[in-house]
Amino acid sequence: MIIAFLSPALILYGVFVIYPIVQSTRYSLYDWNGLEALDKFVGFDNFRRAFSDANFTAALRHNVILIVLSLAFQIPFALGLAMLLNTRIKGRAILRTLFFAPYVLSEVVTGVVWRQILRPKGLLDQVMTTVGLGAHTQGWLSNPDVVLYALFFVISWKYFGFHMVIMLAGLQQIPKELGEAASIDGATSWQKFRYVTLPLLGPTIRVSGFLSIIGALQLFDLVWVTTKGGPIGSSSTMATYLYDQFRKSLFGYASAVSIVIFVLSLVVALLYQRFALRRDLGGTGLVG
C-alpha cells in the first residue's frame, strides 16, 4: 500500500531528476556537439578542461564572492529590517509588503528594469548628478572592476525581502516573556539581542544562509538578463558559463560543467548540513 502511494512521486523523481543526472554524466565523458553520434569518448578530459579554463575558474570565483557578500551583507541587512518590522511602528504592514515586493518580480523583469536604471545616463546617473555626485558616476555595468558589485546590489534588492520574511517569522516565534524577563534582570537592548534573540533565531539564520549559498551557486537568470556575464566575463557565474558552452554546441563539455556545478552544490549542501545544521537536526537551536 505504501509503495502504491509513493510510486507516482518516485517515478517523477526518477524521470525528471535521476535520469537527467545519469545522462549528463554519460555525455560529459564524450566530445559531442549534440548532433553527431556519441562515439568520441574522452574520459575525464572535459573535467580537466573545465578546471584549466581561466574563464570557468573566474566564474567560480565570482560565485564565491557573491556567496561571501550575501552572508556578510544581505543576511544581516534582512535581519535588521526584520527586527525593525517586528516592533510596533506605524505602517509596518505596508513596509513589509513594499520590502517583499521585489521578490515577487521575475528575474527577467528585475534584470531589464535595473539594466535601464544602471545604464550610462540612466536614472541612477541622473539622480547622482542632481544631488551633486555626478563626478562619481561610471559605467556600472560596463566597468569590469565595478560590475560584479553592482550586480550584487541588484541581487540583494531582489532577494533581501525573502530573507526578511524568513527572519520575521523566526522572530515572531520567540516568546516575548523571555525579553521581558531579561529586561527585569537589567539586560540592555544589545544584551537581549546577543543572549536571547540571536541564539533562539539561530536555526532560522542558518536556514536563510543555506538558501542564500545555494541560490548564489546556481545564479543565472538575473545575471544573464542584466549583463550576460560581461563585460569580458567580469560578472559571469558558473551557470552563465555553462549556458555559453551550450550555445557553442559543446554539449559534452557543457555536460561536464553541469556535473561540476551539481557536485559542488551537493558537497556544499552536505557540508552545511553536517556542520551548520547539525544542532538544529539534533533538536537544539542554540548558537554557541
C-alpha positions, 0 to 999 in steps of 0.5 A: 500500500505504501509503495502504491502511494509513493510510486507516482512521486518516485517515478517523477523523481526518477524521470525528471531528476535521476535520469537527467543526472545519469545522462549528463554524466554519460555525455560529459565523458564524450566530445559531442556537439549534440548532433553527431553520434556519441562515439568520441569518448574522452574520459575525464578530459572535459573535467580537466578542461573545465578546471584549466579554463581561466574563464570557468575558474573566474566564474567560480570565483565570482560565485564565491564572492557573491556567496561571501557578500550575501552572508556578510551583507544581505543576511544581516541587512534582512535581519535588521529590517526584520527586527525593525518590522517586528516592533510596533511602528506605524505602517509596518504592514505596508513596509513589509509588503513594499520590502517583499515586493521585489521578490515577487518580480521575475528575474527577467523583469528585475534584470531589464528594469535595473539594466535601464536604471544602471545604464550610462545616463540612466536614472541612477546617473541622473539622480547622482548628478542632481544631488551633486555626485555626478563626478562619481558616476561610471559605467556600472555595468560596463566597468569590469572592476565595478560590475560584479558589485553592482550586480550584487546590489541588484541581487540583494534588492531582489532577494533581501525581502525573502530573507526578511520574511524568513527572519520575521517569522523566526522572530515572531516565534520567540516568546516575548516573556523571555525579553521581558524577563531579561529586561527585569534582570537589567539586560540592555537592548544589545544584551537581549539581542546577543543572549536571547534573540540571536541564539533562539533565531539561530536555526532560522539564520542558518536556514536563510544562509543555506538558501542564500549559498545555494541560490548564489551557486546556481545564479543565472537568470538575473545575471544573464538578463542584466549583463550576460556575464560581461563585460569580458566575463567580469560578472559571469557565474558558473551557470552563465558559463555553462549556458555559453558552452551550450550555445557553442554546441559543446554539449559534452563539455557543457555536460561536464560543467553541469556535473561540476556545478551539481557536485559542488552544490551537493558537497556544499549542501552536505557540508552545511548540513553536517556542520551548520545544521547539525544542532538544529537536526539534533533538536537544539537551536542554540548558537554557541 
